[in-house]
């Protein structure tokens, strides 16, 4: 099955949502330091995703 741009964008969004959910779970269960370490990759991904939407970039 070939993936077009919409499927990949949706997939990247789902990855972001899962990543955010993991951060929320970590924040509840683990200390602040680990949360900060895990949070940075998600923030970068979020910025990249917003950039993709604004510029209508699809893989």
C-alpha positions in Angstrom: 0.0 0.0 0.0 1.4 3.3 -1.1 1.1 6.3 1.2 0.3 9.7 -0.2 1.1 13.0 1.5 -2.1 13.0 3.6 -1.4 9.6 5.1 2.1 10.5 6.0 1.0 13.9 7.5 -1.6 12.0 9.5 0.9 9.5 10.6 3.3 12.2 11.8 0.5 13.9 13.7 -0.3 10.6 15.4 3.3 10.2 16.4 3.2 13.7 17.8 0.0 13.0 19.8 1.5 9.7 21.2 4.7 11.6 22.1 2.7 14.3 23.9 0.7 11.7 25.7 3.9 10.0 26.8 5.2 13.3 28.2 2.0 13.8 30.2 2.3 10.3 31.6 6.0 10.8 32.4 5.2 14.1 34.0 2.8 12.4 36.4 5.0 9.4 37.2 8.6 10.5 37.0 10.7 13.4 38.2 11.0 16.7 36.4 14.5 16.1 35.0 13.5 13.1 32.9 10.4 15.0 31.7 12.6 17.8 30.4 14.9 15.4 28.6 12.0 13.7 26.9 10.2 16.9 26.2 12.7 18.5 23.9 12.4 16.0 21.0 8.6 16.4 21.1 8.9 20.2 21.0 11.2 20.0 17.9 8.8 17.6 16.2 5.9 20.0 17.0 7.8 22.9 15.5 8.6 20.9 12.4 4.9 19.8 12.0 3.6 23.3 12.3 6.2 24.4 9.7 5.0 21.7 7.4 1.4 22.8 7.7 2.2 26.5 7.2 4.2 25.7 4.1 2.0 22.9 2.9 4.9 20.5 2.7 4.0 16.9 2.3 6.4 14.0 1.8 
